[in-house]
């Protein structure tokens, strides 16, 4: 479940089937504090972990609405604590 309460873990929902953990890592590792991606392929969901809430917030701001394709955008929120 996603929330607006800051957390060091981001949740990405409604991912296209062709998205891989390597693709997500390439997007998120450009932000300071990146630790890892955990992709749940069967649920089309991923969790991206950062060192702290503020670093996760910078990544959230930078990638919210990022276009994965002409028709699909990245659905990024804070993960629920």
PyMOL commands that set and color helices and strands:
alter all, ss='L'
color gray80, all
select helices_A, chain A and resi 21-28+41-43+53-63
alter helices_A, ss='H'
color red, helices_A
select strands_A, chain A and resi 2-3+9-13+34-40+45-50+75-79
alter strands_A, ss='S'
color yellow, strands_A
deselect
rebuild
show_as cartoon
